[in-house]
Amino acid sequence: GINAEYGNGLVCEWGIGSLEEALIPGLVFLGMAVGSFISGVWSDMYGRRKVMLVVYYVFAVAAISSAFAWNYISFLLLRVTVGFCIGANYGISICYSAEMVPLARRGFNLLLLDLIWAFGGVYICLCAFFVMDYEGGWRWLILLAAAPCIISIPVLHYCDESVRFLMMRGKTDEAWQILQDMAEKNEKPPLVGSLKPVQYIETSWSDIFKQPYTRRSILIIIIFGSIVWVFYGFLYLLPDMMSYGYCDLSQFFQVTYVDEDGCTEYTKAEYLFLAVVNIIYIPGYIISPITAEYWGRRPTLWYSYWGGLVFTALLLICFGAIVIYMELFIVINLYAIAIATVWLYTPELYPTFLRSTATGTHNGFSKIGAAAGTFLTDYIDTIDLKWSITIFCVVLLVASIATIFLQHETRGLSLRDDIDLEPAVPQSEEEKGIELKEQQHYGTSPSLSRKSERSKM
C-alpha cells in the first residue's frame, strides 16, 4: 500500500512522469521476488534466524536512506533494496513460524500473522492521512513505515534458531537445549529422551522442480502467483472504482490538482477508504485457518478461488451500488482466505531440508505476479476499469483450474523432516491424540522425534 501512497508525493517533488511512477511498485515487487529466491536457499544453508537478522539490518539501513533520497534513481535503487529485504523476510518468517509452533497451533499462528499484516496496512494508511498533506510528507511516511521493523530487531535477537533446522544440521545438543528452555518457560516437566539428527541434503531452488516435488511446485506457482497478482492489483483498482463512480458507485474521492502541471495527491477520504479495505480483509483472515483445519487445505483453496472467480466476474455487470458493495466485500474476503491458505499450505508440502528454499521460491514467483498485477492495473485503469476486472477473471480461472489437480492434503499432519514420496493423508485419531499430548506436555515445542507412518491415498 505504501508504494501507491507516496507515489504522488514523488510526482509533486521531482516532477516524474506516470511511467516512472508506475515503475516504482513494479520494480519493488521484482526486488521482493529476487529476495525471496535467494533468501530461501540461504536460510536452508545458514539458518532461519541468522538470515532474518541480516535482512532486518539491511532493511533498516535502506528504508531510512530512501527517506533521504536526493533524486529518482537513488530512491528507486534504495526502494528496490527494501523490496529485496521484504521478499527475503516473507518466506523465511512463514517457514520459521511453521517450524516453531506445534501442529495444533499452526493455523492460529498464521491467523496472528495475517492480522498483523492487516493492521500494518491500516497503520500505513493512517500515517499517510496525517503526514501526506505536508511538504515532504512522503519522506515522513517512509520513516514511519520502517519504524515497526526497526523496533522489532532487538526482539529478534531473543528468538531461538529453528529446532528443525538445527537437527537437520546435526546440532542436536543445541536443539535439545532450546526444547528444554521451552518446557521450562511453559512450566512443563523437563524433557526425557534424545533427539535423532535428520540427514542434511544440500539444495538449490531448482530442486523443488525435481521428483517427487515437480507437480506440486508447478501448481503452487500458478496458484500462489495468480492470487497475489489479483490481491495487489485489486488494491490499485478499488480507489479508481470509487473515484470514477464505477457502476453508479458514489464518487467519494475528488482528486485534487495541486498545480497546473497536473501534480495530484490522494485526499484524506481516500486514505481512510484504504484503511477500511485493510480492515475488511480481517474476516477472511479469520475464516481461512478455521476452514483449513475443519475442511482441509485443498477444499478451502477450491471454494476461495472458484468463489473469487465468480464474484469477480459479477463485478462486470452493474446491478446497482448496493449490490456492487456486497460483491466487493465478498470478493475481498475470498481473496484474503485464498492468500492466507496458500501461506499455510505451502511450507507443509516440503521436508525441512527444502522447506525454506521452496517457500522462498514460491514467494518469489508470486511477487512477479504482484509486479505484473500492479503495473497492468495502474496502466489499464486509465483506459477502462472493466479491462482490469476481465484480466483478473482470466488469471483466477487459470488458478482455479490448477487447484483441482492438487494431490496433497496436509491437514492434521506434522511437518516432515525426510523426503515425501507419496501423496500425504491425514493422521489417524491415535496420531492426533499423540500430537495433542505432546503439545500439552511441552507447551510450544514442536514434535520432532516422532515419525508418522503415512500410507498412499
KOLTORGU-189857 format. One record per residue: x, y, z of N, C-alpha, C in turn; residue in one letter. Coordinates in steps of 0.2 Angstrom, whole numbers, plus 5000, padded with zeros to 4 digits. Example, Ala and Ser with C-alpha at 12.3 -4.5 7.8 and 13.67 -1.06 7.14 Angstrom:
% KOLTORGU-189857
506649725039506249785039506649845039A
506449895035506849955036506450005039S
This chain:
% KOLTORGU-189857
500449945000500050005000500450065000G
501050065003501450125004501750144997I
501850104992502050114986501550164982N
500950154983500450194980500350264983A
500450264990500350324994500850374993E
501550354992502050404992502150424985Y
501850384980502050394973501850464971G
501250494973501050564971501550614974N
501750604980502250644983502850654979G
503150604975503750604971503550644965L
502950634962502750674956502750744958V
502550764963502550834965503250864966C
503650824970504350854971504850854966E
504850794962505350784957505050794950W
504450794949504150804943504250744938G
504250684941504250624937503650604933I
503650574928503050554924502650494926G
502150484923501750424925502050354924S
502450354919502850284918503350274924L
503750334926504250324931503850304938E
503250334939502850324945502650254945E
502450224939502150154939502750104939A
503350124938503950084938504150064945L
503950114950504150104957503950044960I
503250034960502949974963503149914959P
503249914953503449854949504149834950G
504549884951505249864952505349844959L
505049874964505049854971504849774972V
504249764968504049694968504549644965F
504849664960505349624957505949614962L
506149664966506649664971506449614976G
505749614978505549564983505549494980M
505449484973505549414970506249394971A
506749434969507449414970507649394977V
507449444981507549424988507249364991G
506649344989506349284990506749224988S
506949224981507349174978507949154982F
508349204984508949204987508949184994I
508449214998508449205005508249135007S
507849105003507649035004508148985005G
508648995000509148954999509648965005V
509749035006510249055012510049025018W
509349035020509149005026509148935027S
509148895022509248825022509948805023D
510348855021511148845022511348865029M
511148925031511448965036511048965042Y
510348955042509948955047509349015046G
508749005049508249055048508449115052R
508649115058508749165062509249215060R
509849185058510449225055510249265049K
509949235045509749265038509249325040V
508749305044508249365046508549425049M
509049415053509449465057509749505051L
510149475047510449515042509949555037V
509449525036508949555031508649615035V
508549605041508249665045508649725046Y
509349715047509849765047509849805040Y
509949765035509949795028509349835027V
508749805029508149845028508149905031F
508349905037508349975041508750025038A
509350005036509850055033509550085026V
509250035022508950055015508350095016A
507950075021507250115022507450185024A
507850195029507950255032508350305026I
508850275023509150305017508650335012S
508150285010507750305005507350365007S
507250385013506850445015507250505014A
507850495013508350555012508650555005F
508250515000508550514993508550574990A
509050594986509150654983508850664976W
508750604972508350604966508050544964N
507750534959507350474957507750414957Y
508350414954508750354953508950324960I
509150374964509450354971508850324975S
508250354974507650324978507450264975F
507450254968507250184965507750134968L
508350144968508850094970508750074977L
508650124981508550104988507950074990L
507350094986506750054987506749984984R
507149974979507249904977507549864982V
508049894985508449854991507949844996T
507549894998506949875003506549825001V
506349824994505949764992506249704992G
506949694991507349634991507249614999F
507349655004507349635011506649615013C
506149645010505449625012505349555009I
505449545003505349475000505749425003G
506449445005506849395009506549375015A
506249425019505949405025505249365025N
504849375019504249345019504349265020Y
504649235015504749165015505049135021G
505549165024505949145030505449145036I
505149205037504649215043504149165043S
503849145037503249095037503549025038I
504149015035504448945037504648945044C
504948995047505148995054504548985058Y
504049025057503449015061503148945061S
503148915055502848845054503248795058A
503948805058504348755062504348765069E
504148825072504248835079503648835083M
503048815080502448805084502248735083V
501848705088501548635087501048635082P
500848575079500348565074499648605076L
499448595082498848615085498748695084A
499348725084499348805085499548835078R
499648795073499948815067499448865063R
498848845063498348885060498248955064G
498248945070498149005074498649055074F
499249025073499849065072499849105066N
499649075061499549105054499049165055L
498549155058498049205059498349265062L
498749255067499049315070499549355065L
499849315061500249345056499849385051L
499349355049498849395044498549455047D
498349455054498049505057498649565058L
499249545059499749595060499849625053I
499749585047499849615041499249665039W
498649645041498049695040498149755044A
498349755051498449815055499049855053F
499549825050500049855047499849905041G
499349875037499049915031498649975034G
498349965039497950015042498350075045V
498950045048499450095051499750135046Y
499950115040500150155035499750205032I
499050185031498550225029498450285033C
498450275040498350325045498950365045L
499550345044500150385044500050435038C
499850405032499850445026499250505028A
498750485031498250535032498450595036F
498950585041499250635045499850675042F
500250645038500850675036500850695028V
500450665024500550675017500350745015M
499950785019499750855017500350905018D
500850885021501450925022501950915017Y
502350975016502850965011503350915013E
503550875008504050815010503750765014G
503050765014502650715019502850645017G
503050625011503150565009503850535012W
504250585014504850565017504650535025R
504250575028504050555034503650485034W
503250485029502850415028503350355028L
503850365024504350305024504650295030I
504850345034505150335041504650305045L
504050325045503550295050503450225048L
503450205041503350135039503850095041A
504450115041505050075043505150065051A
504750115055504850105062504750045065A
504150005064504049945067504549895066P
504849885060505349845058505949855062C
506149915063506749935066506649925074I
506049935076505949915083505949845085I
505849805080505749735081506449695081S
507049735078507649705078507949675085I
507849715090508049695097507649625099P
507049625097506649565099506949505095V
507049515089507349455085507949425088L
508349465091508949445095508849395100H
508249395103508049355108507649285106Y
507549285099507249225096507749165095C
507549105096507949045095507949035088D
508548995086508548965079508048915079E
507848895073507348845072507648775074S
507248745078507548675081507548625075V
507148625070507148585065507748595060R
507948655059508548675056509148645059F
509148655066509748635070509848555069L
509248525070509348455069509548425062M
509348465057509548455050510248465049M
510548505053511248525053511648475058R
511348435062511648395066511848425073G
511548485074511648515081511148495086K
511148435087510548405092510648435099T
511248445101511348475108511048545109D
511148585104510848655104510148645103E
509848605099509148595098508848575105A
509148525108508848495114508848555119W
509348595120509348645125508848695124Q
508648715117508148755116507448725118I
507348665117506748625119506648625126L
507248615130507248615137507048685140Q
507248735137507148805139506348825137D
506148795132505448805130504948775136M
505148715137504748675143504748715149A
505348745151505448775157505048845157E
505048875151504648945151503948925151K
503748875149503048855149502848815155N
503248815160503148775166502948705165E
503348675161503148595160503748555162K
503648495164504248455166504748455161P
505448435163505948435159505848375154P
506148385148506048335143506548275144L
506248215143506648155144506748115137V
507348095136507448065129508048095126G
508048085119508548115115508248135108S
508648175104508448195098508948155092L
508648135087509048105082509148155076K
509748165074509848215069509548195062P
509348245058509048225052509548235046V
509548195041510048195036510048265032Q
510548295032510648365028510748345021Y
510348375016510448375009510548445006I
511048465003511148525001510748534995E
510448594995509848604990509948674986T
509648684980509648744977508848754975S
508748814973508048824971507748784966W
508148754961507948714956507748644958S
507948624964507748564967507048554968D
506648604969505948594970505548574964I
505948584958505648564952505748484950F
506148454954506348384953505848344957K
505848274955505348224958505648214965Q
505148214970504448204969504048274970P
504348324969504048394970503848434964Y
503948404958503848434952503148464951T
502648414952501948434951501748484956R
501848474962501548524967501948594966R
502548594964502848654964502648694958S
502448664952502148704947501448724948I
501048684952500448704953500448764958L
500848764963500848814968501148884965I
501548874961501748934957501248974954I
500748934950500248954947499748984952I
499548944957499048964962499249024966I
499849024968500149074973500249144969F
500549134963500649194959500049224956G
499549194955498949214952498549254958S
498449234964498149264969498449324971I
499149324971499549384973499449444968V
499449414961499349464956498649504957W
498149464958497449494959497449534966V
497749504971497649534978497949604977F
498549614975498849684974498549724969Y
498449694963498049734958497449764960G
497049724964496449744967496449814971F
497049814975497149874979497249934975L
497449924969497549984965496949994961Y
496549944960495849954956495349984961L
495349974967494749994971494750074972L
495250104973495150184973494950204967P
495150184961494950204955494150194954D
493950134956493250114955492850164959M
493050184965492650234969492750304966M
493350324964493450394962493050404955S
493050354951492750364944491950344944Y
491750334950491050314951490850254947G
491250204947491150144943490450114945Y
490050094940489350064941488950104946C
488950164945488550214950488750214957D
489350194958489650204965489750274966L
489650294972489750364974490450394973S
490550454971491250474970491450504976Q
491750464980491950484987492550524986F
493050514981493650544981493750594975F
493750654977493950704972494650724972Q
494950704966495750714966495850784965V
496350804969496550874970497150894966T
497050944961497650964957498051014960Y
498651004962499051044966499351104962V
499451094955499751144951499551134944D
499751184940499551174933499851124929E
500351094932500651034928500350964930D
499750974933499450904934499650864940G
500050894945500350864951499750844955C
499650784957499050764961499250734967T
498750724972498850694978498150664980E
498250604984497650574987497350624992Y
496650624992496350664998496350615004T
496150655010496150615016495650565016K
495050575012494550525012494750455009A
495250465004495550405000495950365005E
496350405009496750365014496350325019Y
495850355021495350325026495050265022L
494850275016494550215012495050155012F
495650165010496150115010496250085017L
496250125022496250095029495650045030A
495050065028494450025029494549965025V
494849965019494949905015495349855018V
495849875021496349835025495949795031N
495449835034495049805040494549755037I
494349765031493849725028494149655026I
494849655025495149585024495149545030Y
495049575036495149535043494649475043I
494049485041493549425042493849365038P
494149375032494449325028495049295031G
495449335034496049305038495749265043Y
495249275047495049235052494649175050I
494349175044493949115041494449065039I
495049085036495449045032495748985037S
496049005043496348945047495748905049P
495148935051494648895053494448835048I
494248855042494048815037494648765035T
495248795035495848755033495948695038A
495748705044495848655049495248605049E
494648635048494048595048493948555042Y
493948585036493848555030494448525026W
495048565027495648545024495948605020G
496548605018496848655014496548655007R
496548595004496348594997495648624996R
495148595000494448624999494448695000P
494748725005494748795006495048835000T
495548804997495848834991495248834985L
494948774985494448774980493848824980W
493548824986493048874987493248944986Y
493848964989494049034989494249054982S
494549014978494749034971494149034966Y
493748974966493148974962492649034964W
492549044971492149094973492349164971G
493049174972493349234970493249244962G
493349194958493249204951492449224950L
492049194953491349204951491149274953V
491349294959491149364961491549414958F
492149404956492549454952492149464945T
491949414942491649414936490949454936A
490649444942489949484943490049554943L
490649584945490849654945490849684938L
490849644933490749674926490049694925L
489549664929488849684927488649734933I
488349784930488149844935487449824938C
487449794944486749784947486549844951F
486949894952486749944957487349954962G
487350014965487850024970487849974976A
487249964979487249914985487449844983I
487249824977487449754976488249754974V
488549804971489249804970489649814976I
489349854981489649854988489749784991Y
489149744991489149674994489649634990M
489649634983490149594980490849614981E
490949674982491649694984491849664991L
491449664995491549645002491749565002F
491249534998491349454997492049444993I
492149484988492749474984493449484988V
493449534992494049554996494149495001I
493649475004493749415009493949355006N
493649335000493849274997494549274995L
494849334993495549344991495949334997Y
495749365003496049355009496149285011A
495549245011495549175013496049135008I
496049155002496449114997497249124999A
497449194999498149205000498349175007I
497949185012498149155019498249085019A
497749045015497848975015498448955011T
498648985006499248975002499848975006V
499849035011500349035015500448985020W
499848955022499848905027500048835024L
499848825018499948765014500648755011Y
500948805009501548795005502148765009T
502248795015502848765019502648695021P
502048675022501848605024502048555018E
502148575012502248525007502948505006L
503348525010504048515008504448495015Y
504948445014505348425020505748485023P
506048475029506448535032507048555028T
507448505025508048525021507848575015F
507248565013507048605007506448655008L
506248665014505648705015505748775014R
506248805017506348875016506548895009S
506948855006507048864998506448864994T
505948814996505348804992504948864993A
504848885000504348945002504649004999T
505349014999505549074996505549074989G
505649024985505549024978504849034976T
504349004979503649014978503449084979H
503649114984503549184986503849234981N
504449214978504749254973504349254967G
504149194964503649194959503049234960F
502749234966502149264967502249344967S
502849364968503049434968503049464961K
503249414956503249434949502549444947I
502149404950501349414948501149484951G
501349494957501149564960501449624956A
502049614953502349664949501949674943A
501749624940501349624934500649654935A
500349624941499649654943499649724944G
500049754948500049824950500249864944T
500749844940500949884934500349894929F
500049834927499549824922498949864924L
498749854931498149884933498149964933T
498749984936498850054936498850084929D
499050054924499050074917498350064914Y
498050004914497449994911496850034914I
496950044920496350084923496250154920D
496750184917496650244914496350234907T
496250174905495850164898495150134900I
495050084904494450054905494550014911D
494150024917494149984923493949914921L
493449904917493249834915493749794912K
494249824909494849784906495249754912W
495349794917495749764923495349704926S
494649714927494249664930494249594926I
494249604919494249554915494949514915T
495449544916496149514917496149474923I
495849504929495849474935495449404934F
494949404931494549344930494949294926C
495249314921495649264917496249234921V
496549274925497049244930496749204935V
496249224938495849174943495649114940L
495449114934495149054930495749004930L
496349024928496948984927497048954934V
497148994939497248974946496748924949A
496148934947495548894950495648824947S
495748824940495848754937496448714940I
496948754942497548724945497448694952A
496948724956496848694962496548624962T
496148614956495848544955496348494955I
496948504953497548454952497948444958F
497848484963498248474969498148404972L
498648364974498648294976498648294984Q
499048334987499248334994498748374999H
498448335004498148365009498548365016E
498748425019499148425024498848435031T
498148435031497848455037497948395042R
498148415048498248365053498948325053G
499348355049500048315048500548365051L
501048325054501648365057502048375051S
502548425052503048445046503448385046L
503648375039504148315038504848345038R
505248295040505948315040506348275035D
506048225032506348175027505948185020D
506148155015505848155009505248125008I
504748165005504048135005503948114998D
503848044997503748024990503048014988L
502548014993501847994991501448044993E
500848054990500348104992500148085000P
500148145004500048145011499348125012A
499248095018498548085020498448105028V
497848125030497848155037498048095042P
498248125048498448075053497748035056Q
497947985058497447945062497247975068S
496647955071496447985078497047975083E
497347915083497847895088498447945087E
498647965081499248005079499048075082E
498448095080498248165083498248165090K
498048115094498048115101498748115104G
499248085100499948095102500148165102I
499948195096500248265095499948305100E
499248295102498948345107499348335114L
499448275115499848255122500448295122K
500848285116501548325116501448395117E
500948425114500848495114500648515121Q
500248475124500048495131500648485136Q
501048435135501648425139502248475138H
502348495132502948535130502748605129Y
502148625129501948695128502048705120G
502548755119502648775112503148735108T
503448685111503948645107503648605102S
503948595096503648555091503848485092P
503448445089503548365089504148355084S
504648325087505248315082505448245082L
505448205087505748145087505248085084S
504648105083504148055081504148055073R
504148005070504047995063503347965062K
502947995058502247965057502247925051S
501947865051501947825045501347855041E
501447855035500947885030500847835025R
500247815023500047775018499747805012S
499847775006499547805000498847815000K
498547874997497847884997497547834992M
